[in-house]
Each structure stands twice: as C-alpha cells, then as structure tokens.
Amino acid sequence: MPLRGLQVLELAGLAPAPFCGMVLSDFGASVIRMDRLKTKTFHIDRLNRGKKALAVDYTRADGRNVFLDLCRNSDVLIDPFRPGVMEAHQLGPKDIQAVNERLIYARLSGYGQEGPMSAKAGHDINFLSLSGVLSKLGPDEHSRPRPPLNLLADFGGGGLLCAFGILAAVIGRISTAKGQVVDANITDGTAYLSSWLWRAQDLPVWGVGRGTSWFDGGLPWYDTYECKDGKYVAVGCLERPFFDQLLTGLDIAGKYDQSTNEEGLRAELEIIFRRRTRDEWAKHFEAFDACVTPVLTLDEAPNHPHHQSRQCFRSNEDEVLEPLPSPRLSNAEGGTTLDGQKNVKSAVPKSHGQHTEDILRGLGYDMQKINSLRHNNVIGTA
C-alpha cells in the first residue's frame, strides 16, 4: 500500500482528526491513537478503522517522556486541539522537533494557529459561517441559512485537507530531510474547498440568492422530485442533450425549452413524477441518458447494482456496512485496488488504550517499566 511505513501518532479528538487519521490508515500508514487517560466513559470513535490505541497521561513527567518516545519513532503527529494546548504541556512543535526534526506536526483546528478567533471554540456550523459558505446554503432567501450535514467543513475542509497537507509535507521532506508544521484549519479549508464558488461569482449560474442558482434548486431540471411512494428522484440534466432526453423520457419532448417557462416545467415535473414510484422511474430512465437517479437512503445505497458491481461497500467486523476507501489506485498492493479492498484494515480499538502494552513493548519498554507506569496511573489498561 502506498503509505506503508508511515508512522502516525493521532491525539484523540473529534470527527475531523479521526477522519484524517483513518484516511492515512486506509492507504497503508500505521496509525496510533493516543487516548486521554482521564475520561469518565469510553467512546468508540467510528473513524478509528485500522488504528491501534494507547492511553497515556502526557501531562505528567513520565507520561511526557512516553509521548516523546512515541514522537521519536513517528513521522506525523496529528494535534486536534486549539492553539496553545500542547505548548502548555511543553509538547508543541518546537519541543517535538527538538527530538525528531523529521516529524510533521499537523495542527487541525477550527480557526488556525493565529488570528483574533484562533483560541475560540467552534463547530462545523461556525466554521461554515465564518468562511462565507453558509450564506449560500438554504432553501431560499426568505429562509435562514441552513447547514448541511457536518461533511463540508469538518470532513472536507478539515480532515481531508489535513491529510493532503500531511502528504504534501511528507513529499517535501524528501528534499529537505526535515519536517514542518501543517496549519490545517477548518475555516480556511472550507473557504479553499469552495474556490470555484468564489471565482465564479460573475457567472450567471448563481442567480440572485439562495435557491435561485443552477445548483441549489433554482432550476427545475436540477432538483429533486417526490414520487408516488413518497420517495424521491434527483434530476440533474444541465446540458441540452440530457435535458432533451429527460423530456423524451417523460413523453413531453419539445414542449419546453431551457431558456423559457421554467416554473411551468417545474409544475409539470412535480405532477408527472408522482405517477410512478421512485424505483419504477429509476428502471424507466435506465433507457435514457437523462441524469435521473433515485435518492437512496444509507441503507439502500450499498444494495444498488452499480455499487455492488464495484464492491464499494463491505461489512466490517461489527457487521455494519461501510464504504471502502476512495480513490482506488491501479498499482497499489492491498486495500486500495478493486481486487484488494477486502484487505483494508477494518478493526477498531474496542477498549480504552487497548494496545498500550504492545505499543510500549515495541518502543523497548520492559514489563517492569510498563507495570510501574500502570501502577502510577501514567498509562491506561485495556
């Protein structure tokens, strides 16, 4: 696998950082998640696929030494905390790079390492709002802006771009032999993810407000429609050839043009699509290149023939269906090719610091030292 040999230490955090670590693990990196020692309950993070877990109280001197030993043997550290948290424990970038100048210190925060809001708390909706993107999301200008699922900021602008920044730093290290700090913050990342939106404001696709653009329901041929059974189909025929196929498939060929009578078409589409069930329409439009697809639920998507033919989903060790890594690489051994995806590491830590002893033994700690750390509540137990 392409990232085999890359050693990653991920400090336990919320969704963006675990997703970043999981992406690296999916493509071959060895990822250790460091759990907080003092916690009232153990929460199994659903994004810990393929990782190992240890629990260390690095706020104490002996725990800090364990932390530094781990960093000496790591290529990447993923820090999910606000600026200054790790420095308070003398474990900031300067402290870590003093013991391993090749280490890449990835700092995944909400607002970045500097700036008036860098120390502020926030969540996906806050990062979306400050990036400007939230102002574009919602049904119409008469309704309040409404956030989507926390995919755009947390996972797109945050976790995924953090993984990209880490890999860019890994490549940069080839020529410099030194690591660096990756300031991957979710607000900047969300704005960057929306670059096309910013650079295309002069194009007519955006309309005059929410719900009026080409891409947020402003056009009747780029929207969803309710069917006879209360389920939905998605229509996305922006280009004229696909639009013509839509009208042909609905037996109204030539009745409408994309430049006129938009609302008349919308009203007729609403009536027509209610005449059949979603799956009947999906079957019907298999014969047309009209950009019409069923709106599937999470339970339904894995069973769609297209996904099944590509083996896009698999059952994990808990018999829960999950998507396999993407993109697929044609020359990758193991889990990122079509034939090798069954080999993707799937196990997740089942208990707090589950692999603590094994990891410390791998660092050269003997059982006397490990038992002493455990007795003094410096490390956790499985």
N, C-alpha and C positions, 0 to 999 in steps of 0.2 A: 504494500500500500504506500502511496506517495509520501506520507508524513511519518512513516515508520522511523523510529529512533529519536523523534522529537519528544522531549520530556517537558510536560506542562504541569505546573502547580496552580490549582484554581482555588482561591479562597471562597468558601461557601457564601452565596449571595442569592439575590432574587433572579427572576427569569432571564434577563439578558446575558449575564455572565455564565450561568449554567448552559445556556444555548450555545454560546461561543465555545465553551469547553467541549460540548458534545459534538459540534461540527468538526473540531480538530480531532477528537477521538474517532469519529466515524471514518475519517480519512487516514487513520493509522497512528496518530500520536498517542503516547502513553500519558494519560491524564490522571492526576491525583487530586481529589477534592479534599481540602482541609476544613473539617467541620469545627464549629465553635464548641469548645469543651463544655461551657456552662450554658445549658439550654434545658428548658422545662420539658419540652416534648421533642421527639424526633420526627421530622417530616421528610418523607421520601420525596426528593425532588425528581419529578418525572423527566427531567432533562439530563439525567446522570448516566445515560446509556454508555456502557463500556468503560466507566471510570472505576478507580479504586478510591477508598475513603479512609482518612485517618483523622483523629481528633487530638488537637494539641492546644494547650493554653499558652499561646505565644506572648501573653502579657507578663509572664513570669520569666525570670532569668534562664532557667533550664529549658523552658519551652521556647524561648527566643533562640537558644542555641540549636534546638532541634529544627526550628524554622530555617536558620541559616544553613544548617547542614543540608536540608532539602533543597535550598536555593543553590548551593554549590553544585548540586547534581542535576539542576534543571536548566532548560533552555528558555522557558517562558514562565512568568508569574502573572496571573490574572487577578487584579485587585478591583473588587466591585464597590468599594467604599467611597464616601465623599473625600475630597482633598483634605489632607492633614491627619486622617485617622491612622494610617500606617506610620507616618512620621512621628506621631505621639508615642509609638512603641519602638522608635528607633529602627524601623524596618521600611523606611522609604527608599526610593530609587538609589540615592547616594549610599545608603547603608548596605543595600543588597549588592550593588555593582562594585562595592569595595571588596566583596568576597567572590564575586563572579562577574567580571566585566563583560562577559559574553551574554549575560542574561537579558532578555527582552521583558521589560516591565510594562505590562498592558494595564492601563488605568481606565476602567469602564465606569463612567459616572454620568449623572444626569445633565450637568451644565458645563463640564470641563474643569480643568485644573486652575484656571484663573478667571477673573471677572466678578462683577458685583453679586452674581447669583450662584457662584461656584459652590458655596457651602450650604445652599438651600436644599431642603428636601423636595422631592417631586416624584411623580409617576408619569406613565405614558401620556395621559391627557395633558399634563403640564408641559411636557417636552414638545408635544404636538402643537400646543397653543403658542408657545414662545417661538417655534420655528416658522410660524405663519401658515403651516399646512392645515391646521384645524379650521381656519376660517373658510376653507374650501369644502369642508365636509358637512353634509347635512342635506335634508330633502329639498329645501328651497330657502330663499332669502327671508321668508316670513316665519321661519322656524329657527330655533337656536342652533349653532354649530353642534354637531353630534359626533363623538369619537367612534371609530370602528373598533373592532376587537383590538387588543393591545399587540397587534402584529407590526404595524407600520413603524412606530417609534422604538418600542422595546426590542423587538427582534430584528427588524430591518435596519433602522438607523443605529441601533445599539449593538446587539450581539453579533449580527452577521458582518457589519463593517468593522467591528473589533477584530474578528477572525481574519478579515482581509488585511487589516493593519498589522497584525502579528505576522502573517505570512510575508508581507512586504518587508518587514524588519528582518525576518529570517533570511530573505534573499539579500537584503542589504548587508547583512553580517558576513556574507561570503567574501566580499571585497574589503570590509573594514576589520573583520575579526572581533568586532565589538557589538554589544547590544545597545539598545536605546529605549527611551520611554515612548510608549504609544498612548497618546491622549485621545481616547475614543469616547467621546461623549455623545449622548443620545440626541440632544437638541441639534448640535451641528450635523450629526449623521442623518437625522431626519430631513433637515434642510437640503443636505447634499443629495439624498435619495430622491428629492423632488426637483432636481436640477432642471429637468425638461419643463416642468411647470413654470419655473422662474424664467427660463429663456424663451418660452413660447407665449408669453402674455400678449404679444402683439398679433397673435393668430386668432382667427375668428372662432376657433374651436371652443373657446372659453365662455362665450355668451356674456351676460351682464351680471351674473350672480350664481349662488348655489342652485343646483337643479336646472340650470339652463345651458350647461356645456355639453359637448358631444359625449362626455364620458361619465356624467353623473345623472343620467336620466332625462337630459334636456331634449333628446331626440327619440322619437317613437321607435326607430329602428336600432336603438342601443339602450335597451331597458329590459325589465322582467315582466312577465305576464302570468296572471293566475289562470289555472286550467280547471277543468270540470271537477276534479277531485280535490281542489284546494291547494294543490302543489303548483310549482312554477316552472316556466321555461325562461331561458335567457336568450335574448336576440341581440346580435352584435354585428349586423351587416352594414358596416360603414361604407364600403366601396360599392359602386354601382352594380357590378356583376353579381355580387352577393345579394344586394337589395332586390334585383330583378328575380333572383332565384327564390327569395322569400315570398314575393308576390305570386310567383308561379305556383309555389308550393301551397299557397293559401287560396288558389283559384281566383285571384284578383289581379292577374297580370295586366299591366298597362293602366291600371286605374289611378295610380298615384305616382308622383314624381318626388324625388328627394328635395327638391327646391321649393315645393309648394304644399299647402294643405296638410301640414304636419299633424295638427290636432285632429283633423278628420280621420287620418290614418290611424292615429293612436286609439281613437274611439272604436274603430272597426277592428283593430287587432285585439282589443280587450274583449269584444264580442266573439270573435272567431275562436280565440284560444280557449274560451270557456266551453266550447262544443265537444272537446275531447279531453281525456286525461293527459297528464304530463307524459307518461310513458307511451301513450298512443302517438302523441306528437313527436316524441323522440324517435320512435320507429318510423313514422311517416317521413321525417326530414333526413333519414339516412340516405334517401334517394336524391337529395338536393344539397348543393354546396352553398348553404344559406346562412351559416354561422348561427344555427339554432341548437341549443343544448339544454338538457334537463338540469335544473338546480337540485343537486343531490345533497343529502344530509351526510354527516360524518359517518353514519352507519352504512349508508348506501354506497358511498364513493368507492370503497375497496372492492365492491362486487361488480362494478361496471366492467363490461367486457374489455374495454381498452386498457384499464388498469390491470386487469387480470392477465392480459396478454403480455404486458410489460413487467409483470411481477413488481408493481410499485409499492405494494403493502405486504407486510408479513405479521404473523402473530409473535409477540415477544414471549418471554418466559412466564409472564402472568396471563398469557392467552388474550392479550389486548392487541388489537390491530394497530399498527403504526406505519407511517410512510418510511420508506427506505431512503438512504442518502441520495442527494442530487447536487450537482450533476454527476453523470456516470462518465468514467474515464475508460477509454478503449484499451489502454495498455497498463492497467492497474491490477496488481495481484491482490486478491482478497475481495474486500467488500464493496468496491465502487464500480464494478463492471456488471453487466447484465447477468452473466453466469455466476459471478462471485458474491452477489449481495447476500446470499444466505449466510455468508461467513462474517458479516458485520457483527462486531461485538455488541451483545444485547443486554448482558446482565447489568443490573444497577445495584449499588450498595443497599443491603437490606437492614442494616443497623448502623447506629451512630459510630463512626470511626471503625468500621468493620475490619479494615485491613491494616490497622495501626501497627500491630506487632510485625506482620510480614514486611511492611514498608521499612520499619526501623531496622529490622534484621538485614534488609537489603542495603542499608546505609552502613552496616558494620557494627551496629549496636549488639552487645551480648545480652542474654536474658537477665543477668544481674542488673545491668543498667536499665533495661526496659521495666523490670519489676520495681526498681527504685522510682522511676518516673511515674509509674502507675500508682504506687503507694503514696506518693506525694501529690497525687491529683494533677500532674502535669500533662499526662496523656489520658485518653479515654479508653474504655474497654468495649469490645463488641457485644 
